[in-house]
C-alpha cells in the first residue's frame, strides 16, 4: 500500500468524515475554524467549498430509478454558540442547502436509501420520505444523544451514541442492545454494519478508545 501526503488541503481545519465511490471520487468534510468545508478529490485535483457551519457527516446512495448517486451531508454546531445547521446536497463540486424543516439544531450523522427513506440523528432520530419534506421525529428508548447512523437496507439500520447506546432497526421495530455492550461507561461516535457484523467505536468515558463488535 502506498500513502500520499496531500498537504494544505484542509488548511487550518480538521476532517470529521470521509466518503467516496473510488480513489478518484473522494469527499472530506469537517471544520474550518468556526465554519465548515467540503473538499472533493477527483484523482488529480482538490476543490474545497466553504460551508457556514461545521460539517459533521456525509453519505451517498445510488438512486435505483435514475442510476445516479445522491450525496448528502449534515452541518451543525452541535452544542456550540452561535448555533446553526444545514442539510446539504452535493453534486460534484457544487453544494446546495436543502430544506431542514422539523430538525433540531444539533445534527451529527445521516444515512439514507435514495428516493426511499432518509434518516438523520443527533438530538433525536429523524426521518423523511423525500428531501424537502418535513422531518419527523422517531421515538426510541432510552433517548440519549445519537452520534452515528449507518445501514445496509431499510430493514437493517443501526444507530449508536452517548452512554454506549446501540439500537438496531429490522424494518418493523427498534431493538435496544445497549445493556449487552460490555462497557460500563462511555460513548460511541461511529458505527458500521456489514452483513452480520456491527462495529461501534468510541471511548470509555476517559482517555481509552473502545471498539465493540456485535454478531448475529
C-alpha positions in Angstrom: 0.0 0.0 0.0 1.3 3.4 -1.0 0.4 6.5 1.0 0.5 10.1 -0.4 0.6 13.3 1.5 -1.9 16.0 0.3 -0.6 18.9 2.5 -2.6 22.1 2.8 -5.9 20.7 1.6 -7.7 21.2 4.9 -5.9 24.5 5.7 -6.4 25.1 9.5 -9.4 22.8 9.7 -9.9 19.1 10.5 -11.8 16.4 8.8 -14.7 14.7 10.5 -15.8 12.1 7.9 -14.7 10.7 4.5 -17.0 9.2 1.8 -16.4 8.3 -1.8 -17.1 5.9 -4.6 -13.4 5.4 -5.6 -9.9 6.8 -5.2 -10.7 9.3 -7.9 -14.0 10.4 -6.3 -13.5 11.2 -2.6 -15.2 13.7 -0.3 -13.7 15.0 3.0 -16.0 17.1 5.3 -15.2 18.9 8.6 -14.4 22.1 10.4 -12.6 25.1 9.2 -12.1 27.4 12.2 -15.8 28.1 13.3 -17.2 27.3 9.9 -17.2 24.1 7.8 -15.9 22.7 4.5 -16.5 20.1 1.8 -13.4 19.0 -0.1 -13.7 16.9 -3.3 -10.9 15.0 -4.9 -11.3 13.8 -8.5 -8.0 11.9 -8.7 -6.0 14.9 -9.9 -7.1 18.0 -8.0 -9.0 19.1 -4.9 -11.9 21.6 -4.8 -12.8 22.9 -1.4 -16.2 24.6 -0.7 -16.8 26.6 2.4 -20.0 25.8 4.4 -21.4 28.2 7.1 -21.4 25.5 9.8 -19.1 22.6 10.7 -19.9 19.6 8.5 -20.4 16.5 10.7 -21.1 13.7 8.2 -21.5 12.7 4.6 -23.1 9.8 2.8 -24.1 8.7 -0.7 -26.6 6.3 -2.1 -27.5 5.2 -5.7 -31.0 6.1 -6.9 -32.2 2.8 -8.3 -34.6 4.6 -10.7 -32.1 7.1 -12.3 -28.9 5.3 -11.6 -27.4 8.5 -10.2 -25.6 8.7 -6.9 -27.2 11.0 -4.4 -24.9 12.6 -1.9 -26.0 14.4 1.2 -24.2 15.9 4.2 -25.2 17.4 7.6 -23.7 20.5 9.1 -24.2 21.6 12.7 -22.6 23.5 15.5 -23.9 20.6 17.7 -23.9 22.3 21.2 -21.8 25.3 20.4 -22.9 29.0 20.2 -23.8 30.6 17.9 -25.9 27.7 16.8 -26.9 26.7 13.3 -27.5 23.7 11.0 -27.7 22.7 7.3 -28.7 19.7 5.2 -26.5 19.8 2.1 -27.0 18.2 -1.3 -23.7 17.6 -3.2 -23.3 17.3 -6.9 -19.7 17.1 -8.0 -18.1 20.3 -6.6 -21.5 22.0 -6.1 -23.0 22.2 -2.6 -26.7 23.2 -2.2 -28.6 23.8 1.0 -31.9 22.0 1.1 -34.9 22.2 3.4 -34.5 21.1 7.0 -37.9 21.7 8.5 -38.6 19.7 11.6 -34.9 19.1 12.5 -33.2 20.3 15.8 -30.1 22.4 15.7 -27.8 19.6 16.9 -27.2 17.2 13.9 -24.5 14.6 13.9 -25.0 11.9 11.2 -27.0 11.0 8.1 -27.9 7.7 6.3 -30.4 7.0 3.5 -31.6 4.9 0.6 -32.0 7.3 -2.2 -35.6 8.0 -3.3 -36.9 5.7 -0.5 -36.1 7.0 3.1 -33.8 9.4 4.8 -32.5 9.4 8.4 -30.7 12.0 10.5 -29.5 11.6 14.1 -28.1 13.9 16.8 -30.5 15.4 19.2 -33.0 12.6 18.4 -33.8 10.3 15.4 -35.5 11.9 12.4 -36.9 10.5 9.1 -38.4 11.8 5.9 -39.5 10.1 2.7 -38.2 12.7 0.3 -35.7 15.5 0.6 -37.7 18.7 1.0 -40.4 17.1 3.2 -40.7 18.0 6.9 -38.6 15.7 9.0 -40.5 13.5 11.5 -39.1 12.5 15.0 -38.9 8.8 15.5 -39.2 7.7 19.2 -36.7 5.3 20.7 -35.8 4.5 24.3 -33.5 5.4 26.0 -33.5 8.8 24.3 -29.8 9.6 24.6 -27.8 11.7 22.2 -27.1 9.8 19.0 -23.7 10.2 17.3 -23.9 7.9 14.3 -26.2 6.0 11.9 -25.5 3.5 9.2 -27.4 0.8 7.4 -27.4 -1.8 4.6 -31.1 -1.7 3.8 -34.3 -0.1 5.1 -34.8 -3.2 7.3 -31.2 -3.3 8.6 -30.2 0.0 10.3 -28.0 0.7 13.3 -27.6 3.8 15.5 -25.0 4.4 18.2 -24.3 7.2 20.6 -23.7 8.5 24.1 -23.9 6.3 27.2 -22.9 3.4 24.9 -26.4 3.1 23.2 -26.7 0.8 20.2 -30.1 0.3 18.6 -30.9 -1.9 15.5 -33.9 -1.5 13.2 -35.3 -4.6 11.5 -37.9 -2.8 9.3 -40.6 -3.0 12.0 -39.1 -2.2 15.4 -36.0 -0.7 17.0 -34.2 -3.2 19.3 -32.1 -1.9 22.2 -28.8 -3.7 22.6 -27.2 -1.1 25.0 -27.3 -3.5 28.0 -25.4 -6.2 26.1 -22.5 -3.9 25.4 -19.5 -4.9 27.7 -18.8 -1.3 28.7 -19.9 0.4 32.0 -19.5 4.0 30.7 -18.5 6.0 27.7 -19.9 6.8 24.2 -19.8 5.6 20.6 -19.1 8.2 18.0 -19.1 6.0 14.9 -20.8 2.8 13.8 -20.8 0.5 10.7 -22.8 -2.6 9.6 -21.7 -5.2 7.1 -23.5 -8.5 6.5 -24.0 -9.9 10.0 -21.4 -7.7 11.8 -21.9 -4.4 13.6 -18.9 -2.4 14.8 -19.1 0.7 17.0 -16.1 2.8 18.1 -15.7 5.4 20.8 -14.3 5.9 24.3 -14.7 4.5 27.8 -15.6 7.9 29.3 -11.9 8.7 29.8 -8.7 8.5 27.8 -9.1 5.0 26.3 -10.6 4.1 23.0 -13.2 1.3 22.7 -14.1 -1.0 19.8 -17.3 -3.1 20.2 -18.4 -5.8 17.8 -21.8 -7.5 17.6 -22.5 -10.6 15.5 -25.8 -12.2 14.6 
